[in-house]
Structures are given as structure tokens and as C-alpha cells.
């Protein structure tokens, strides 16, 4: 595959870092401060988008930052899979920035300048992960994201937020240092390289036991993926402001986790090695357990953000399952689900935040009849729910369809049953919310005529993401082409 040397990948990372000082000096002028955020977000997306035509031609874009050791560098490479993830995260940052204005100002939140600064740093780290050419570079940006999002999780600075923040760091930093770092050292010592390869770094390693140990270290070590039992940080992090939750659950943190696992399976182990040693099956079982268990727990949650959090835990493992099936259709479904779930889930979090800004309500049991006062918000919630469930007209139908086909292609009937059962559970914990919102008896509604839609800065982004979720069903480009190209480069 032809590689083109360009500084664009580095610029895409640095643009949001470079705007941080400007956000800080503009702290007394909120409109200017948020203006810098939008400029950085739009520039980042434009730079990422400018690389799309080159990557669609089957080429990669490369940039070496500096050499660390022989055959080991801080190195960036833009390929089809990385670009898919970067397009999703950079585009949604624009909408999340707009939503943040309505939410943070609507609730008169404190420390808004700090909030926007760390938001920008988080997106730099996310794009860094997407464009990493090797395991070391990915690991460094992964850790950068962990520490950049900590102030966002603990934004309220109360006891609950600080407790959640400690759990957040304990899980995601403790697991990466305790599990990923040793695995990375072993791999470098064994192979002399950490560069991702379509054939896998460990193709020559014959010891099944060593491969199993490394696989478990890396799958559980990237705890941002929320795989059980390394998932407890995620519901705890719901104490953060809703735009942060949207960032955590749809745009950056959790998607970085599953992206890393996906990259490790395809670029470190390699599909052929995993098939030879039958290592896809245990990962499938781990993902399946997480999918079903998280879905059952979600059913019992009355707090809307908690229900969305456990839903996210389950949905993330769909992506891991797609990779672990080790088939072209399964891999394609997993990659597409990164995009489809992002648009659907961010819509749901935006809706939860809009409801809280307008009414102060967090619990589902208190939302009876709210659809009559906030119809646009709850219609968006419906379309976001359908996408996450995997039903038309949501784009999630496409990714789940490919995952289903992938289970058949892999002859994994058990995993097919898991997907179907979990989709029913998804419907069971989402659709009753919409039903109660629109069809509860008038006497059960606690909302009078003074309740109306959230401010435009909150409302417009959730409408746009809901519309995008629908459009992706009929036009899933460029994500489909990028996923298809990735499968081709793996020679499957």
C-alpha cells in the first residue's frame, strides 16, 4: 500500500491543542471563547476530511514525529479504519460544542473555560489514537485522553464527582499501566517492533499460551471499552455534565477503547493468527456476556443517564464481537457500528441533557407526558433509540445487519442468538420511555403548559444528530467505503 508523507495528521491533532491558550485568554468573553472552540472544531474536521480522497484511493498518509528506539517511533499513519473513526469524532465535536453552549449556559455552570479547554485536549488525544501507526503511539495518546477527561468527569467538584473521578482513573489508567504496558513490552521484546501490520506482529509466535495471555492483557487492559468486569467506571462517570457524558459515550472515550481493541486484534495479532489458534471464540464469549448482562442491568435503571450508560456498555461489545468473529462481514459490521452507534447514542444523551436543562428531571419515572411539551426532543429520542436498537429508519440497522451476517459467516449461531436477544432487550429499555412520553394519560403528566423545548443551542444539535442517524440508513457513506477498504487491506 502506497504511503504518502504529509504533516496533515499532525495538524489534525494539534489544531485543538493550539486553540487552548486562546480559549484561556478569552475567559471573560464567552462568545469569543466559544468562537475559538468552533474554529478549532471546524478546522479539525476540514483537515480530516481533506485526507478522505487519498485514503479512498487505497493509499495511506504517514508522518514520523520522532524516533524513540531502533524500529520504534512516535509515528502517525492515516488508513481507512483510522480515518473512519476520525471523521466520526471530529464531526460530532462540532455539534457537541454547540450543544455545550446551550447546556452550560442554560444551567449557569461554573468553570466553563476549563471545560472547553479540556474538551479540546480530549479531541486532540482522540484523533491521535485514530492516526497512530503503532502500539506505542496509540498507548501514549490513550493515556493523554485519560488524564484530559478526568477534569471533565469531576467538573462539579463535589464529593460524588471526586469519588467518580478516582474510580475513573483507577480503572482506565490502572488497567492500561498494569495490563497494556507489560503486554507492549513483551511484544516489543519478542518481535522487535510495535508497528501495526495487516498480517499481525505476532504471526511468527507459535506459543498459544503466550498469545492467550497477551490477548487477555490487551482486551481487558483497554478498559475504556467497558468490557465486564472493567466497566464500573462508566456508570460512575455519569456525574459529569451531559455534554461530557455524550463525549464519553459516543464520541471519544469509549470509542477509543473499542477502536484500540479492534486495532490490536487486526494489527497486532492478525486475523490469520487468531484463526489459527482459535482465539476469536473466547473474545466472542467475553463480548457476548457483556452485551447480555449490561442490557439486563439497563432494564432496571430509572435514572435516564444510567440506563444510557449500561446501554453503551452493551453496544460497545457489539463492536468487539464484530472484530472477534474474524470474518469480512463481521469486521465490517463492527467498524460501521462505531459510526452508527455514535450518532444514535449522542442523540439520546443530547435529549437527556435537554430534558434536564428544561425541567431538572433525571428519572424516567418522572417523564410521563413530557413528549406533549417537548415533542421535537422526544421524537429525536425515538429515532436515536431506533438506531441503537437496530431498527429502520435508524442507521444502526445496517451495522447490526452486517453483524448478524457475520455470525452466520463464522457459523457462530450462539452469537447470532445473543445479537437477537440483546436487540429485544434494547427495545425493552428504550421504547417504553417514548411510549410514556407521548401516550401517558393526561392525569399522570406532571408537565404544565409552561414547559417547552430546550434552548436552541441544545435543541438544534440533537435534531441534527437524529437526522444524521436516519440519513445513514440510506446513505452510509463514506463510512461503508472505508470499512470495506479496511477489510480488503486485511486480505479477507
N, C-alpha and C positions, 0 to 999 in steps of 0.2 A: 504494500500500500504506500503510495507516494506521500511523503511528508513535506509540507511547506513551512519554512521558518518564518514566524511573524510574532510581533510583540502584542498583537491583539488579545491573546488570552491573559497576559499580564495586565493590560489596560482594563480589561473587563473586571478583574479583581480589584485593581487599585482605585477605580473611579469612585466607589462608595467610601473607601478609606480616605481618599483625598478631600472629600467634602466634609468630613467630621470637624476639622478646625473651623470651617465656615459656619457650620451649624452652631458650634460653641460660641463664637463671637457674635452671633445673631440672636442670642438667647433672650434679649429684651424686645425683639421684634419678631413675634411668632410667624407672621406672614412670610417674612424673608427667610426665616429659619426653615419653614416647611417648603419654601420655594427651592432652597438648596437641595432638600431631600428629593423633590420631584425631578430636578435637573439631573441629579446623580442616577436616579432610577431609570429615567428615560435614556440617558446616555449608556448606561449599562446594558439595557435591553437592545439598544441600537447596535452596540458593538457585538453582542452575542448574535443578533440576527444577521449581521453582515457576514458572519462566518458560515451561515447556512448553505449558500450556493456551492461553496468549495467542498464542504463535507458531503453534500448530496452527490457530488461527482465521484465519491469514493476515496477522497483524499483526507489527510489529517493535517492539522496545524500544530506546530511544535515551537516551544520556546524554552531554552535552558536558562535557569536563573543563576545557579552556581553549583559547582562540584563539591560534594562532601567527602566522599571516599572514592577509590577506584571503582568504576562501574556503578556509582551511586551518586545521584544528583537531585537537587530540588528542581524538578523538571515538569513542565506543563505540556499537555497534549490534548487537543480537541478532536475527539472522534464522534461518531454518530450517537452513541449512548450518552456520553457526557454532554453533548450539545442538547439532546432531548431534555435532560434534567435542567440544564442551564436556561433553556428557553422558558420552561415552566416557572422556575423560581424567579427569574428576572422580570418576566411579565407580571406575575402576581404581586411582586414587590410594589409596582406602580399602583395597583388597586388597593393594596394593603396600606400604603402610605396615605392615600386619600381617605380610606376608612378610619385610619388612626386619628386624623384631624377631627372628624365628627365625633368619634368616641372620646378621645382625650379631652377635647374642649367641652363636649357636652356634659361630661362628668366633672369638669374642672380639676382634672388630675394634676398632682404635683410632679415636679421634676420631668417635665415634658422634653426639655432639651437633652437630658441624659437618655431618655427613652429613645429619641430619634437618633442619637449618636450610636448607641449600641445596636439599634436596628440596622444601621448602615454597616457597621463592622460585621454583624452576623451574615449579611448578604455577601460581603466580600469573602468570608470563610466558606460559604455555601458554594459560590462559583469556583473557589479554589479546589474544593473537593471534586466538583464536577470535571474540572480540567486537569486533574492530577494524572501524571504519566506513570507513577509508580507508588508502591505501598507507603514509602516514607513520606512523600509529599502529601498524599491523602491523609495520613495519620496526623501530620502537623496541622493541616487545615481543619481536620476533625476536632482536634483539641482546641484550636483557636475558636471554633464555633461554640464549644462547651463553655469556655470562660466568657465569651461575648454575650451569650444568652443568660448567664447567671444573673446579672443585674436586672434583666427584663423579668425573669421569674420572680425575683424578690422585690419587684418595683414598689409594692405597698409598704415595705419595711416594717411590717408588724410581725408579731411572733409567728403567726401561721405562715407568712411568706418566708421568713428566715428558716423555719423548720423545713418547708418545702425545698428551699434553695440548698440546704445541706444534703437532703436526700437526693436532689437532682445531681449535685456534683459527686456524691458518694457513688451513685450508680454509674453515671456515664463516664466520669473521669477514673474512678476506681477500677471499672471493668476494662477500660482501654489501656491503662497502665499495667494492671495485673494480668490481663489476658492477651491483648493485641500486641503489646510491646515484646513480651517474651516470644510470641509466635513469629513476629517480624525478625527478631534476632536469629532464631533458629533457621528461618527460611534463607536469610542472607548468608548465614554460616554454611548452609547446605548447598545453596545454588550459586552464591557469589553475586546475586542480583536481586533487585526488588521490582524490576520493571514489569508492568503488565504485558501479557502476551496472549494472543488468540489461542495458542496451543497450551498455555499454562506454564508457570515456572517450575512446577513440581512433576512434570511429565516423566522425568527420569527417576523419580523417587519410588522405590519398589515396596517399601515397608508400609503395609496397610495400617498398622497400629500408629505409626508416626503421622500418617495422613489423617487418621481419625482424630488424633489429639490436636493437630493443627487446625482441623476443620472446626472442632468444637470451641477451641480458643478464639477463633476469629468470628464465628457466628454469634457466640454469646458476648464476645468482647465488644462488638459494636452495638452497645446497649441502647443507642438511640433508636434502633429498630423496634424496640418494645417487645421483643420475644420473651415469653414467660420462661423462667421466673424473674427476668431482669426488666420488669415492666413497671414496677411500683412508682418510679419517679414520675411517670407520665400523668396519672390522675392527680398526684400531689401538685404538679406544676400548674394545675387549673386555677390556683390562687392568683395567677398573673392576670393583667388586663386582657380582655378578649382579643384585641389585635395580636397580642403576644401568643395567645393560645392558637390563633389562626396561623401565625408564623411557625409555631412548634409543630402543629398537627397537619399542615397542608403544604407549606412552602419549603421550610428549611430543615429543622432538626430531625424529625422522624424520617423524612425522605432521604436525608443524608445517611441515616443508619441503614436503611434498606438498600440504598444505592451502593454503599460500601460492601455490604454482604453480596450483592449481585456482582459487583466488580471482582470481589475476591473469588467467588465461585467460577466466574468465566475467565478471569485474567491471571489468577494465581494458581488455582488448581487445574482449571481447564476442563471442558466438558468431557473429553475423551478419558482423562484420568479419573474423573468422578464416576463415569460409566463403568470403567474397567474394574474399579474397586467397589462398585455398587454403593457409593457414598451419597447419592442423591436421596435415597429412601429414608435414612434417618433424619435428614433435614426436612423432608416432606412431613414426617410424623411430628417433628417439633413444631412446624408451622401449623399443621392441622390441629394440634392440641391448643395452640394459642388462639386460632380462629374460633373454634367452638367455645372454649372457656370464656374468652373475652366477650363473645356475643351473648352468652348466658348471663354474665355479670351485668352487661349493659341493660338487659331487660329489667333488672332490679333497681336501677338508678332513677331517682326522682329529680335530682339536680341535672339540668339540661347539659351543662358543660361536662359533667361527669359521665353522662351517657355518651356524649360525643367522644370523650376521651377513650372509653373502653371500646367504642366502635372503631376508633382509629387503631387501637392495638390489634384488633382482629383484621382490619383491612390491610395493615402493613404486611401481615403474614401471607396475604394473598400474593404479594409481590415476591416474597421469599419462596413461596410454594411454586410460583411460576418458574423461577430460576432452578429450583431443585428438581423439577420434572425432567430437565435436561433434554427437552425436545424443542424443535423450532417454534411450534405454536405456543407451547408453554412459556418459553422465554419471551416471545413477542407479547403475549398477554400480560406477563409481569411488568415489562417495560411500559406498555400502554397504560397499565393501571397506575403507574407513577403520575401520569398526567391526568387521567380521568378522575382518580380519587382526589387529586389536588384541587381541581375546580369544584367538584361536588362538596368536599368537606369544608373548604374555605367558605363556601356559600352558607353552609349550616352554622359555622362559627360566627360569621358576619350577622346572620339572623339572630343568633343568641345574644350577641352584643347589642344589636338594635333594640331588642325587646328589653334588655336591662337598662339601656340608656333612657328609654321612653317610660318604662313602668317600674324599674327597680326590681323586677321579678326574675328569679333564678330557677324556680322549681316548676316542673312540668305540670304538677297537680294544680298550680295556680294559673294556668294559661287557658282555661276553658273559655271559649268565646273570643279569644284575642284576635282571631282571624277576621272578625267583623269590624275591628277597629284598625288593624294593621294588615289589610288584605295583600298588599304587594309583598310585604316581608314574609308572610306565611305561604304565599304562592311560590316565592323563591325557595323557601324551606322545602316545599313539596318537590320541586324539580331537583334540588340538591339531594334530597333523600332518595328519589328515584334513581339518580345517577350512582349513588353509593350502593344502593340495593342491587343495581344491575338491571334495571328495567327501562325500556323506552319511555319517554324520549331522552333519557339521560345518556351521556357518552359512556358511562360505566358499563352499559350493556355490551359494548364492543370488547372492552378488556376482559370482562368476565366470560364472554363467549369464547374468546381465544383460550382462556384458562381452562374452560370446560373441554374444548377440543384438545388442548394439551394433555389433559388427564387421559383422554381416550387414546391419543397418540402414544402415550407412555404406558398404556394398559394398566393404569392406576385407578381401578374402579372405586376403591376406597376413598381416594382423594376427590373423585367426582361426587360421591355422596356427601363428603364434607362441604364442598362448594355449594351444593344444592340446599343442604340443611342450613348452612350458615346464611344463605340468601333469604331463606324463610325467616330466620331469626332476625336478620336485618330489617325485614319488612315489619316484623312484630314489634320492634322497639322504635321504629320511626313513624309508620303510618298512623298509629293511634294518636300521636301528637297532632298531626294535621287534622284528623277527624275531630278531636276535641276542640281544636281551634276554630273550626268552621261550623260544626254541627251540634255543639252542646246546647241544651235547652236554655232559653233566654234567662231563666231564673238562676241558672248556675253560673252565669257570667258575672264577673266582678268588675267589668270594664264599662265605664260610662262614656258618653259622647265626647268627653274632653280628651280621651286617649286618641292619639293619631300616630301616623308613621314617624319614624325616627328622622333626625335632621338629614338633609340631602347628602352631606358628606358620608353618612352611614348608609343611606338607602341606595344611592346610585351604584356604589361598588357591588353590593350584594345582588342587585338586579343584573348587572353586567356579568358577574361570575355565573349566575344562574342561566343567563342566555348563552354564555360560552359552553356550559355543560350540555345544553341542548344542541348547539351547533356542532359540537364534537361528535355527536352520533352520526350526523350526515356528512360531515367533512372533518375527519380525524387527522388532517394534515397540519403541519409537517411531521407530527409525531409517529404516524404509521410508517411513513417512508424511512424515518430514522431508525425505528425499531426493526424494520425489515432489513435495512442495510446492516445493522448490527449483527443480526442472525447470519447474514451472508458472510460477514468477515470472520465469523466463528466456524465457517465451512460446514454448516449443518444442512 
